[in-house]
Amino acid sequence: MKGKIKIFLFLAVILSIIILAFPFSGNNDTISNKSLKSLDKNIHGNEKLYQTTTKPVVDKKKDTQKTWGILSTIAPFLTALAALAGLFVTIWKHINQQNYEIKNKLNEKFTSNINSLCSDDQLIRASASVSILNFLKKGYEEFHEQVFMILLANLKNISVRNDDDSVRKLIVNSFEKAIRLKLEKSKNKKKESGLDLSRTNLTNADLSKLDLSGVDLAFSKLENTNFTGSNLWRARGIKANMKNAKLSKAILNEARFKKANFYKTHFREANLVAADLRKTNLINAQFQKAKMQSVRLQDADLARAKFEGADITDAHFKGAYLDEQTIKSIFRTKNKSWKRAHFDDEDRIDLEELEKLERIETD
């Protein structure tokens, strides 16, 4: 289509040059003033009578000649403009027709791709999950939002379809790109993303360095999911399975993950200020150098969790399970912030005993 347009434009330019270069003249005098005088002299034979009777005629003919001269001068240009206008109208119609046909083909291809994603044949679904990446390229922005919603719907229905994990991985791979494009488009809107990713299987997904503030992750499968450096401010994730997820340097302040599974999850240098992690599984969780002021950890299982260098000022540990290894780790929190945290009496006694032993060793 672009080649045809270039040819049309080239012809238009050539036509314009030819028209402008062609020597048009409006001074074609068919009846000269000299001939007219000679004829009138022969008829009247009198100079005085000649001047009296021919002057109005000559003036009138001169005006007529002037008018036709002007018209003969601009006529070629008017013709050229009309020709060019007709040419450009033809080109415009051709472009519109081509765009219409391309758009129809794209819509047909997109619809076919969506139907394939809904197929019961896993091979067809796998192929469609790869092909749909074409609609996430530059120039296909009108499809980006639809692709995101369709991929999300598929990931919410993974457990229902009982897909092979390889198919799910392909869909997740496409979803990773779709969600980044969606959030990039809305990043200048000063509000939380508020995405609904609840009950979604995003195992092993790369969602690092994204603004997911206010996201809903309730009941989702997020094992080994990478949230490193992401903004999860005020995120909601009741009973989410985030086993071995990467949340290092993530923003999780005021997040609510009650009863979630954080087994072996990494929270190194994360911001967990005022986060709600009550009744969660935090066995072997990593909290080194994390900001945990006022975090709520009541009734959580913190066996073998690591807290070295973390700030746990005003953190709530009452009812939480703390084994000997966890107690020793909490004792090494930043600036002994454990002294300003809330523990069951038994756990506080264990921490104070460690402090006494440290003094004895120092002395």
C-alpha positions in Angstrom: 0.0 0.0 0.0 2.8 2.4 0.9 4.5 1.8 -2.5 1.3 2.7 -4.4 0.9 5.9 -2.4 4.4 6.9 -3.2 3.8 6.4 -6.9 0.6 8.5 -6.8 2.4 11.3 -5.0 5.3 11.2 -7.4 3.0 11.5 -10.4 1.2 14.5 -8.7 4.6 16.3 -8.2 5.6 15.6 -11.8 2.3 16.9 -13.1 2.6 20.1 -11.0 6.1 20.8 -12.3 5.0 20.3 -16.0 2.0 22.7 -15.5 4.1 25.4 -13.8 6.9 25.1 -16.4 4.7 25.3 -19.5 4.7 28.8 -21.1 1.2 30.1 -21.1 0.5 33.5 -22.7 -2.5 35.8 -22.7 -1.3 38.2 -25.4 -2.6 36.5 -28.5 -4.0 39.5 -30.4 -6.1 38.1 -33.2 -7.0 41.6 -34.4 -4.3 44.2 -34.1 -5.0 47.8 -33.5 -3.0 48.7 -36.7 -5.2 46.5 -38.9 -8.3 47.8 -37.3 -7.3 51.5 -38.0 -6.5 50.7 -41.7 -9.8 49.0 -42.2 -11.7 51.9 -40.6 -9.8 54.5 -42.6 -10.7 52.8 -45.9 -14.4 52.7 -44.8 -14.7 56.3 -43.5 -11.9 58.0 -45.4 -11.8 60.6 -42.8 -9.3 60.9 -39.9 -11.6 62.9 -37.7 -14.6 60.7 -38.4 -12.3 57.7 -37.9 -11.2 58.7 -34.5 -14.8 59.6 -33.5 -16.4 56.4 -34.6 -13.6 53.8 -33.8 -12.4 54.9 -30.4 -15.3 53.3 -28.4 -15.0 50.1 -30.5 -11.2 49.9 -29.9 -11.6 50.5 -26.2 -14.3 47.9 -25.9 -12.1 45.4 -27.8 -9.2 46.2 -25.6 -11.2 45.5 -22.5 -12.4 42.2 -24.1 -8.9 41.3 -25.0 -7.7 42.1 -21.5 -10.4 39.9 -19.9 -9.7 37.0 -22.2 -6.0 37.4 -21.6 -6.4 37.1 -17.9 -8.7 34.1 -18.3 -6.3 32.4 -20.7 -3.5 33.0 -18.3 -5.1 31.4 -15.2 -7.1 28.7 -17.0 -4.2 26.2 -17.2 -3.6 26.7 -13.4 -7.3 26.1 -12.6 -7.2 23.0 -14.8 -4.1 21.8 -13.0 -5.6 22.5 -9.6 -8.7 20.5 -10.5 -6.5 17.7 -11.8 -4.4 17.6 -8.6 -7.6 17.8 -6.4 -9.0 14.8 -8.3 -5.7 12.9 -7.9 -5.5 13.6 -4.2 -9.1 12.5 -3.7 -8.3 9.3 -5.5 -5.2 8.7 -3.3 -7.2 9.5 -0.2 -9.9 7.0 -1.1 -7.3 4.4 -1.9 -5.6 5.0 1.5 -8.9 4.7 3.4 -9.8 1.6 1.5 -6.5 0.0 2.3 -6.7 1.0 6.0 -10.2 -0.4 6.1 -9.1 -3.7 4.6 -6.1 -3.9 7.0 -8.2 -3.2 10.0 -10.7 -5.8 9.0 -7.9 -8.4 8.5 -6.4 -7.5 11.9 -9.8 -7.8 13.6 -10.4 -11.2 12.0 -6.9 -12.4 13.0 -7.4 -11.1 16.6 -10.8 -12.8 16.9 -9.3 -16.0 15.5 -6.5 -15.8 18.1 -9.0 -15.3 20.9 -11.1 -18.2 19.8 -7.9 -20.3 19.7 -7.1 -19.3 23.3 -10.5 -20.7 24.3 -9.9 -23.9 22.5 -10.0 -27.2 24.4 -6.9 -28.3 22.5 -3.8 -27.5 24.5 -1.6 -27.3 21.4 -3.9 -24.7 19.8 -4.0 -22.7 23.1 -0.2 -22.8 23.3 0.2 -21.5 19.7 -2.4 -18.8 20.4 -0.7 -17.6 23.6 2.5 -17.0 21.5 0.8 -15.4 18.5 -1.1 -13.0 20.7 2.2 -11.3 21.5 2.0 -9.7 18.0 -0.9 -7.6 19.2 1.3 -6.2 22.0 3.7 -4.6 19.6 4.0 -0.9 18.9 1.3 0.2 16.5 -1.3 -2.2 18.0 -2.2 -0.1 21.0 -5.9 -0.4 20.4 -5.6 -4.1 21.2 -3.4 -3.9 24.4 -6.2 -3.6 26.9 -8.2 -6.4 25.3 -5.1 -8.7 25.3 -4.5 -8.0 29.0 -8.1 -8.8 30.0 -8.2 -12.0 27.9 -4.9 -13.3 29.2 -6.0 -12.5 32.8 -9.2 -14.3 32.3 -7.3 -17.3 31.0 -5.0 -17.3 34.0 -8.0 -17.1 36.4 -9.4 -20.2 34.7 -6.2 -22.3 34.6 -7.3 -24.5 37.5 -10.7 -25.1 35.8 -9.1 -26.0 32.5 -6.5 -28.2 34.1 -3.9 -27.0 31.5 -0.5 -28.5 31.2 2.1 -26.3 33.0 3.9 -25.5 29.7 0.7 -23.9 28.3 0.3 -21.8 31.5 3.9 -20.6 31.3 3.4 -19.4 27.7 0.3 -17.5 28.8 2.1 -16.1 31.8 4.9 -14.9 29.5 2.5 -13.0 27.4 0.7 -11.6 30.5 4.0 -10.3 31.9 4.3 -8.0 28.8 0.6 -7.1 28.7 0.6 -5.9 32.4 3.7 -3.8 31.9 2.2 -2.1 28.9 -1.0 -1.5 30.8 0.7 0.0 33.9 3.1 2.0 31.8 0.1 3.7 30.1 -1.6 4.5 33.4 1.6 5.5 35.4 0.9 9.2 35.1 -2.5 8.8 36.7 -1.9 9.6 40.4 -3.8 6.8 41.9 -3.3 3.2 42.9 -3.5 0.5 40.2 -6.2 -1.4 42.0 -5.9 -4.4 39.7 -7.9 -7.5 40.4 -5.5 -10.4 40.2 -7.4 -12.4 42.7 -7.7 -16.2 42.2 -5.1 -16.0 39.4 -2.3 -18.5 38.8 0.8 -16.4 38.3 3.3 -19.0 39.5 6.9 -18.1 38.4 5.7 -14.8 36.9 8.1 -11.8 36.7 6.2 -8.9 38.2 9.3 -7.1 39.4 9.6 -3.3 39.6 5.9 -2.7 38.9 3.4 -0.3 40.5 0.9 -2.7 41.9 -0.4 -0.5 44.7 -3.8 -1.5 45.8 -3.7 -4.8 43.9 -6.0 -7.6 44.9 -4.1 -10.9 45.2 -6.6 -12.8 47.3 -6.5 -16.6 46.9 -4.0 -16.3 44.1 -1.2 -18.8 43.3 2.1 -16.9 43.4 4.7 -19.4 44.2 8.2 -18.3 43.1 6.7 -15.1 41.7 9.1 -12.2 41.4 7.9 -9.0 43.0 11.4 -7.6 43.7 11.3 -3.8 43.9 7.5 -3.6 43.2 5.1 -1.3 44.8 2.5 -3.3 46.7 1.3 -0.5 49.0 -2.1 -1.5 50.5 -2.2 -4.7 48.5 -4.7 -7.3 49.5 -3.9 -11.0 49.6 -5.9 -13.0 52.0 -4.9 -16.7 51.8 -2.6 -16.0 48.8 0.0 -18.7 48.2 3.3 -16.8 48.0 5.6 -19.7 48.8 9.2 -18.8 48.0 8.1 -15.5 46.4 10.7 -12.7 45.9 9.6 -9.6 47.7 13.0 -8.1 48.4 13.0 -4.2 48.4 9.3 -4.3 47.7 6.9 -1.7 49.2 4.4 -3.5 51.3 3.4 -0.9 53.9 -0.2 -1.2 55.0 -0.6 -4.4 52.9 -3.0 -7.0 54.1 -2.0 -10.6 53.7 -3.9 -12.3 56.5 -3.6 -16.2 56.5 -1.3 -16.1 53.4 1.5 -18.7 52.8 4.9 -17.0 52.8 7.0 -20.2 53.3 10.6 -19.3 52.4 9.6 -16.0 51.0 12.2 -13.2 50.7 11.4 -9.9 52.3 15.0 -8.5 52.5 15.1 -4.7 52.7 11.4 -4.6 52.1 9.1 -1.9 53.5 6.5 -3.7 55.7 5.5 -0.7 57.9 2.0 -1.3 59.3 1.5 -4.4 57.2 -1.0 -7.0 58.3 0.6 -10.5 58.3 -1.5 -12.1 61.0 -2.0 -15.9 61.0 0.4 -16.3 58.1 2.9 -19.1 57.4 6.3 -17.4 57.6 8.5 -20.4 58.2 12.0 -19.7 56.9 11.0 -16.3 55.7 13.8 -13.8 55.2 13.4 -10.3 56.8 17.0 -9.1 56.9 17.2 -5.3 57.0 13.5 -4.9 56.4 11.5 -1.9 57.7 8.9 -3.6 60.0 7.7 -0.8 62.3 4.2 -1.6 63.6 3.9 -4.7 61.5 1.2 -7.2 62.8 2.5 -10.7 63.1 0.1 -12.1 65.7 -0.5 -15.8 65.5 2.0 -16.2 62.6 4.3 -19.2 62.3 7.8 -17.7 62.3 9.9 -20.8 62.8 13.5 -20.3 61.6 12.6 -16.8 60.2 15.5 -14.3 59.8 15.4 -10.8 61.2 19.0 -9.6 61.3 19.2 -5.8 60.8 15.5 -5.4 60.6 13.7 -2.5 62.4 10.8 -4.1 64.3 9.9 -1.1 66.5 6.3 -1.4 67.7 5.9 -4.7 65.8 3.3 -7.1 67.2 4.5 -10.7 67.8 2.0 -11.8 70.4 0.6 -15.3 69.8 3.2 -15.9 67.1 5.3 -19.1 67.1 9.0 -18.2 67.6 11.5 -21.0 67.9 14.9 -20.7 69.4 16.5 -19.9 66.1 14.0 -17.1 65.4 14.5 -15.6 68.9 18.3 -15.5 68.3 17.7 -13.8 65.0 15.3 -11.2 66.5 17.9 -10.4 69.1 20.1 -9.1 66.3 17.6 -6.6 64.9 18.6 -3.1 64.1 19.5 -1.0 67.2 18.0 -3.7 69.4 14.6 -2.6 68.2 13.1 -5.8 69.7 13.0 -3.9 73.0 10.3 -1.6 71.6 8.3 -4.5 70.0 5.4 -6.5 71.5 6.0 -10.1 72.5 4.4 -12.8 74.7 6.0 -12.8 78.1 7.9 -16.1 77.5 9.5 -14.8 74.3 10.5 -11.5 75.9 12.1 -13.4 78.8 14.1 -15.5 76.2 15.3 -12.2 74.5 16.3 -10.7 77.8 18.2 -13.8 78.7 20.2 -13.5 75.5 21.0 -9.9 76.5 22.3 -11.0 79.9 24.5 -13.6 78.3 25.8 -11.0 75.9 26.8 -8.7 78.8 28.5 -11.6 80.6 30.5 -12.4 77.5 31.4 -8.7 77.0 32.6 -8.4 80.6 
